[in-house]
Amino acid sequence: MNEQSCNCNKEKHHTKKQRILNIIRLTCALILVILSYSLNAFLYPKLTDSQKIIFNAIIISLTVICYLFLTYDLFIKAFKNIKKKKIFTDVTLTLIATIAALAIKAFEEAILIIFFYQIGEILEHYATDKSQKEVEKLINSTKLVCHLKQNNSFIDTDPKNIKIGDIIEIRPNEKIPIDGVIIDGESYLDLSILNGESLPVFVYKDSKVLSGSMNKDNNFLMKVTKTFDESTLTKIIELVKNEESKKSNSEKFISKFAKYYTPCVLVLAILYFFIPFAVHQFVFDNQALNYLKGSINILLISCPCSLVISVPLTFFISIGKLSKIGVLVKGSYNIETLNKCDVFAFDKTGTLTKGEFEITNNVQEKFLIISASLEQKFTHPIATSIKKMVDETKLLEPSIVTNFPGKGIEGTIDNITYRIGEKSFTSFDKIKIPQVEQTGKVIYLTDITNKEFLCYFVIKDTIKESSYQAINTLNNKKIHTIMLSGDKQSIANEIGDELKISEVYGELMPEDKLEKISNLQKEKHKVCYIGDGVNDSPSLLRADVGISMGKLGSDVAKESAPVVILNDNLNTIIKAKTFSKKTMFIVYENIIFILLVKLTVMILTLPIFPFQAQEYWMIVSVSSDVGLLILSILNSARLFLKKYD
């Protein structure tokens, strides 16, 4: 844990240093450009020839130093890309264009191009970092702790220090940190974050328990049967790390675009010079020099600084807008991909359902009062679901209450003895209990004294209101919906039928969910997976876009998911999907507009025109790109006016 904390602090320190360095670099570049333009306009004409030589030497030296200061990281990046056989990138085109500009003494233009490029990169990183920090705030800072028994006392220690055979205590509302077997006590465990099982599981002496489960009731002692590194929770986290490494090379939108844009521009620039040069029998005269300048002009005009600003800026605005409705997006890639998703796969417990148990059938108030009175001193989930149906002031005081672990409770109220619990437990002394066909948990209340069946309770994890609306909207948009649940198939089917989900799969382990998602991706589907538990974390990473429910979700799910929904309202996901479409529309709008204008300017600078615009190529190239930059920024700003619905 200490090592991870240390690495995290180092990374934050590095990021802070990098930001300060970027501010210094951009400030130096801006000062140099303003100074150079000003001195050339006002001072240079007044200088003597010898003074002009010294002046030019100073400007060239400052420009080269500033250029290297601005681009050293880009050269490193380009070299790494080439080693990975990624030659045609936005970095490659930017460096080639700026080096060409320096070669023909267009110093200010070269610096400006790099200046705008670096601003685009900063915007992209800032938006992603901001989302990541918001997610970190959500994650519970409490670490897993083991209460290790030593003699007659307990010492809190890191699970990594625990050995097989050690005795540890698990307390109410704590996660089990390591696998083991109960040696004393009993309780109810919530396994939903591990396997999606909605109903709590009763455990007692000799029961095996898994790390990551939540203790919902009593203290118990357990003997450790596995080391921390071999425990269930650790293995799931390892699955997450494996999926994360597979997904780490997701490309930014502008990088994918540059794969096609860069080679096209380079080929065009080469042909512009080479064809007339060949026609004139490869004689390098003044005319050939003009074509060479025209070729460099094409590189400058096509330089993607307006693209590398407008595209990240659009995503930056979109990420900011989405955060206001409780959607934290870790990077532009996820907005782009969410727009393309044609399959939405959902976990059940805590995602489509509330993760809380409620009585779903009608029960007479007098029976509710009797049941709640019997359960009033117990804290397991079934007792809680009954007690919240009754006003505390109406509760009765039982004279005798006996708990039969895993079976039910027997108690006496006003000289009548009642039993509440499992069918086999409550059908005492051949009391006839009707057959109840229900998919939820069914418990019964019987009057033992008078040998009567009184009522039954159907206890279920209820569906969220937003689930109905969200699934209905997706179905109307012809988007395929799937449920991938660890719960029983019968329970999953009931929820799926009620919500009208297209495909329903139950009793799935984390690796089974991964397989289902992989099969969909092999069929060329873009999959969005929505979940909240530890068991969902590998799937959140394997999917093209993973969305974690931030309010109820586990820490591991929040860390691994590229998108986090803070309010657990599934309608927010639909809003995010709609807004991603609007974002991509503006992105493509900017790209098409920029390319059309650049192509027009390239044509106008050709020597076939009588006004010979190519002589003013520096002014044309810079003004066209700066003009495009301003217009595309204004167009991107339209996202501020867009509504989410």
N, C-alpha and C positions, 0 to 999 in steps of 0.2 A: 504494500500500500504506500509506504514511504517513498519507494522508488518511483511509482507512478506519479505521486504528487510532485516529486522533484523534477521529473521529465516535463510535467505540465507547466510548472513555474518557468523552466528553461525556455519552453516554447513561447509562453506569453512574453517573456523578456526579449526573445528574438523578434517577435512580431512588433513590439513597441520600438525596438531599435530600428527595424526596417521602415516603420512609418516615419520616424524622425529623419532617417536618411532620405526617404522619398521626398519629404517636404524640402529638405536642403537642396536636393538635386533639381527639383522643379523650379525652386526659387532662383537658383543660379542660372538655369536655362532661360527663364523669363527675363531676368536682368540683362543677360548677354544679348538676347534678341532685341530688346528695347534700346539698349545702349548702342548696338551695332547699327540699327536703322537710324537712330537719332544722329549719331556721329557721321554716318554716310551722307545724310541729308544736309546737315548744317556745317560740319567741320571739314569734311573731306575736300569739298571744292576750294577751300581757302588755303590748302596745304601746298607746299612746293613739291616738286617731283621726288626729291630725296626723302622728304617727310612722308609722302604717300607710300613709299616703299616700306619705311619703318612701321607706319600705321597698318598697312596690309599684313605685315609679318606678325604684329601683335594680335590682330583680329583672327588670323589663321590659327595662331598658337592657342589663343583662348577658346576658339571654336572646337579645335581638335581635343583639347583637354576636357571641355564641357561635354562634347559628344561621347567620349570614352567613359566619362563619369556617369552619363545617362544610360549608356548601352551595354556596359560590361556584363550585366546580368542577362541581357538579351542574347549576347554572343555565347554565353555559357549555355543558355537554354537552347539556342540554335544548334550548338555542338552536340548536346545531349539528344536532341530530336534527330539529328543526322545519324547518330549511333544507333538509334531505334528505327532507322530507315523512314523517318518522317521528315522528308525534305521540303515538301510544299506546304508551308504553314504561313500564318499571318506574320510571324516573326521574321521568316526568310524574306518575304516581300518587302517588309519595312526596312530591314537592314540593307538589302540590295538597292532600294530606291534612295535611301539616305546617303549611302556610300557614293552612288552615282551623282547625287546632288553636290556632295563635297568635291568630287573630282572635277566638276565644272564650276566650282566656286560659288555655288548657291548655298552659302553657309547658313543664313537665317532660316531658309526653307527646310534644310536638313534638321536643324535643331527643333523647329516648330513641329515637324512631323513626329519626331521622337517624343516631344513634350505631350502632344495630344494622345499618342499611343499609351504612354505611361499613365496618364489620367484615366483612360479607359480601364487599364489593368487595376488601378487603385479602386475605382468604383466597384468592379467585379468582386475584389477581395473584401472590401468593406461591407458590402451587402451580405456576403456569405458569413463573415466573421460575426456580424451583428446577430444573425439568426442563430448561429452556434452558441453565442453567449446567452441568448434568451433560453435556449434549451438547457444549458448548464444550470441556470437558475431554478429550473423545474425539478432537476434531479435531486433526490433526497441525499443530503450530505451524510446521513447516518450510515456508518459502515456495518458490515456483518460482524457480530461479536459472539464469541462462545463463552458461556458461563461454566468454566471448568471446575469440577468438584475436586477439591484437595482437602483430605481429612474431613472435617465437618463444616467447611466453608466453601464459598465459590469465588473464583478469581476470573475477572474478565480478560480475555486474551484473543489474539488474532486467530481465525480459523486455520491459517497456514501453520500455526504452531501445534495444532492438535494431532495426536497420534492415534492409530487404530487401537481400540480397547479403552480409551479415555471415556470418562463419564461426564456428560454435560447436561445442564438444565435448560429446558425450553420454556419460556414464559409467555403469557397471553399476548397476542398481537405482535409477536416477533416472527421473523422469517427463520426457518430452520437453516443453519449455515452449512451443514455437512450431513452426509448420509449416515443412517444408523438404525438401531432397533430399540424400541421402548423397553425399559426394565422396571419402571415404576410409574403408575399413573395412567390416565386416559384423557383424551380430548377430541375435539373436532378439528380437522385440518382443511384449509381451503387450498385445493390443488389447481385452481383455475388458471393461475399464471404459468403453471408447468404443462398441463395437458388439456386445458379448456373445460375440464369437468366442472359443471356449474354447482352441483350439490356438494355440501361439505361431507367429508369422509370421517367416520368415527374410527379412532385408533386406540389401542389399549396395549397391555403388556404383551411383548413378543411381536408387535406389529412393526413392519419395516417402514421407515419414513425417509423421504427424499429431500435433499437440500432445495431451497426455493419455495417449499410449501409454507403457508402461513398458519400459525397456531391461533385458532379462534376462541379457545375456551380455557382450559386449565393448565397449570404447571405440570410438567412431567420430566422424568429423567430418561436419558437414552445413552446407549453405549455406541460409540463411533465405530463404524464398520469399513469406512473408506477414508483415505486422506483427502484433504481439500482439493488437490489437483485431480483426483479421480472421481470426485463427487458429481452428481447429476447436473447441478447448476453450472459448475466449471465446464463440463462437456458441452453444454448448450452455448455458453459464452465462447468456447473455442469454435463452435459452428459459426457463430456470429463473426468472429475474426476471419475465418476462412472466406465467408461470403463477402466481407468488407474488402479483402485483398483482391477478390475477383472483380469488384465493382470500382476499384480505385482509379482505373484509367478511363473513366467516363469523360468524354471530351466536352469542352465548352462549345457553344453554338458557333461562335466566330471561328474556332479552330476547324470545325467540320466544313464550314463554308470556304475557308481558305484552301482546303485540299483541292478544290476545283478552280477557285478564283486565281490563286497564285500561278499555277502552270499556264493558264490561259493568257494572263497578262505577260508573263515572261516570253512565251512563244510569239505573241503579238509584237512585243518590243524587238525581239530578234529579227523577225520577218520584216519589220518596218525598215531596219537598217540593211539586212542581208540581201533582200531581193534587188533593190536599186543598185547596191554595191556590186552585185553579180552582173547585172545588166550592163554596167559601165566597166566590165572586165576587171573588176577588183582593183581599180585605180583609186587610191585614197587622195582625193583632191578636196577643194573647198565644198563641192556639192556633197561628197561623201561625208564630210564633217557635219554638214547641215542635217543629213539623215541620221547621223550618230546622235546629234543633239535632240533630234525629234524622237529617237528611240528612248533616250533618257527622259525626255519630256513625258512620254507615255507612262514610264515607270512612276514618275512623280505624280502625274494626274491620277493614276490608278492606285496610288498609295492609300492603304485602307484606314487612315486616321479618322475620317468621318464615320467609318463603319465601326472601328474599335471603340469609339466614344458612344455612338448612338445605340448600338446593340446592348452593351452592358448597362447603359443608362436606362434603357427601357426595362430591362430585367430588374435593375436597382429600384426603380419606381414601383414596379409590380410587387417585388418582395416587401417593400415598405407598406404598400396598400394592403397586401394580404395579412401582414402582421397586425393591422388594426382590427381585423375581424377574427383574430385568434389563430391564424395559420402561419406557422414558422417554417420557412422554406430554406434549406441549406444549399443554396447555389442555383444558378440559372438553369442548369441542366435539367433539374426536376420540374421546372415550370414548362420547359419545352416538351419534356416527355409526358407530363400529365395531360397536356393537350392532345397527345397522340393515343392515349390509353383507350382501348376498346373493350377491355375486360376488367371488371371490378370484383376482386375476391375479398370476402369478409371473414374475419374470425367471428365467433358467436358471443361467448360470454364476455361482458364488459365492453363489447363493441356494438353489436346489434341489440344486445340486452343490457339491462342496468347493472348486472352483477350483484343485485340485491334480491333477497327472496321475499315474495309476497303471497298471501293467501288469495287464490284466484276463484274459489267457489263461494257461494253464499252460505253463511253459517249463522244460526240464530245467536242473538247477542248473549243470552244466558249461558250458552255453551262456550262462547268466546271468553266470557268472564271467568267461568270455571277453569278453562284450559290455561288462560293467562295467569290465574292465581296459582295454579300448580307449577307453572314454569317461571314464576317471577324472580326466583333467586338463581336462575341459570342464565348463562350468557352465550350459549352456542347459537348458530344462525337460525335454527328452526324455532327455538324459544323466542328469539328476538322478533321473528316475523309474526308470531302470534301476539306477543305483548304489545307491539305497536298498533294493533287493531283495537285496543281497549284503553279507555281513560284510566290512569293510575288510581284515581279516587274511588273507582268502582271495584278494585281488586279485593278479594276476600283473603282471610288468613287461614291457611290449612293447619290443622292440628298435628298431622303427621305427614311427612314427605320422604319418600324413599326413591333414590335414583338407581335404576338398573342400566348400567353403562351399555350403550349401543342398542338398547331395546326400548326404553321409555321411562316414565315416571308413574309412581303410584302415590296417591295422597288422599287424605280424608278432610272433607269440608262439611260442617254441620252434620256430622255422624254418618255421612255417605262417603264410601270409598270409590275413587275413580282411578282409571288407568288411561294414560295417553301415550301413544307410541306406535310401534310396528304392529302389523295385523296379528302376528302369532302371539305377541305379548298381551294385546288388549282383548283377544278372544278367550279370555280366562273363564274356566268353568263352563265351556261350551256355549258361550254367548255368540249368537249368530251375527256375523258381520256381512253386509251385502258386498257383492263383487263390484269393484270400482275400476273401470278402464280409463286410466289416465297416464300420461307420459311423465308428469312431474312426480315429485315426492309426495306420497299419500300417507298420512298418519291418522289414527283413529282415537276417539274418546268413548270410553264405555263406563257404565255404572256397574261396579262389581257387586255392590250391596243388593241392588234390585235386579241384577243380571240383565241389563239393557244396553243395547247399542244406542249411542246418543247422536254422534255426527262424525264426519270425516273432514279432513283439511287437505286440499290440494295445494302444495307449496311449489311455486315455480319462480324462476328468474324471469322477470317480465320484460317485454320488448319496449325499447325506447320509442317515444312518439316520433322522434326525428327519423327513426329507421323506416317507418312506413312511407314518409314523404320522400326520403332520399332514394329508396329502392324504386318507388313509383316513378320518380323523375328519370332515373337511369333507364328504366324499362321503356319509358316514352321516347327517350333519345336513342333507342335501339342499341344500348350498351349492354353487353352480356354480363349478368350477375351470377356469382358463385359464392357458396358458403363452405369454408374449410374449418371444421370444428373438431376438437378433441373429445367433445361430449358424445353421449350415446347417440346412435343413428336415429333412433325413434324420436328423441328430443330435438335433434337437429332438423329432422323432417318436418316436425310440427311447426317449428319456427319458420322454416323455409317456405312451407305451404301458406302460412298466414301472411308472410311478407311478399309472396309471389316471386321468390328467387328462382332463377332458371335451373341451377344445378346445386345439389346439396350433398356434401360428403361429411360423415361423422366418424368418430373413433380414430382420428388421425394423430400420429406422433409428429414432432417437428420435422423429421426427415421425410415423412409422407407428404406433408404440405409442400416441402421443397420440390418433391417429384411432380406434384400436380402443377405447380407454377412453371417448372421447367418444360413440361409437356406442352403447356399452352404457348410458351415462348418459341418452342420448336415449330409450332404451327403458325408462326409469324404474328402472334398476337402481342400487343403491348399490355402488360398486366400491372394494374394498381392493386396493391394488397393493403388492407386496413386491419390492424390488430392492436392489442394492448398488453399482452403477457410476455413473459420471458420466452415461452415456447414459440411466440410469433417472431422473435427477433431475427432468426435466420431467414425467414420468409420475407420480412420487411426489406432485407438487403438483396435477396435473390430477385424479387420483383423489379420491374422497370422503375416503378415508383412505390416506395413504402410509406404508409401514413400511420403514425402512432397516435393513440388517444392519450393526450398529455395529462388530463386531469386524473384519470383512474389508472393509466398505464404504468407498467413497471419501468424502473430506471434503465434497464438494459434495452427495452424497446425504444425508449426516448432517445437513447444514445445512438442506436443503430439506424433509426428511421430517418430518411432524408427529409421528411415532412412531419411536423407535429401539430395536431389540432388541440388547442388549449381548452376548449369548452366541451369536448366530447359530444358535440352536436353534429350528426352526420350530414345535415343540410349545409354545414360549413364546407364540407368536402365538395359538394356540388357547386357551391359558389366559387371555390378555388379552381375547379375544373373549367367553369364558364369564364372566369377571369384569365386563366392561362390561355384560352382561345383568343381573347381580346388582345392579350399581350403579344402573342405570336403574329397576329394580324398586323399590328403596328411595326413589329420587327421586320416582317417581310415587306411591308409598305415602304419603310425606310431604305431597305436594301435595293428594291427595284428602282425607287426614285434616284438614289445615289448612283447606281450603275448606269441608268439612262442618261443622267446629266454628265457623268464622267465620259461615257461613250461619245456624247455630242461634242464635248470639249476636245476630245482626242481628234475627232473628225475635223473640227474647225482649225486645229493647229497644223493640219497637213499642208504641205507646200503647194498643193494644187490651187489653193485659194489666192486670189490676186492681192488681198491685203496682207498676206504672209503673216498670219497671227503667230506662226512659230517663232518669230523673232522676239515675241514678248512672252515666251513660254513660262518664265518664272512668275510673272504677274498673274497669268492665266491659271497656272496650276495651283498656286497658293490661294488665290482669291476664290477659285471654284470650289476647292476643298473646304476652305473656311466658311464660305457661303452655304455649302451643303451641310456643314457641321451645325451651323446656327439653325437652319431649317429643320434638320432631322431632330435636333434637341427640342425644338418647339413642337414637332409632331409627337415625339415621345412623351412630352409633358401632357398630351391629351389624356394619357392614362389617369391623371389626377381627377379628370372629370367623369371617367367611366364608372358605372355602377356595377355592383357585384352580381346582381341577378340577371 
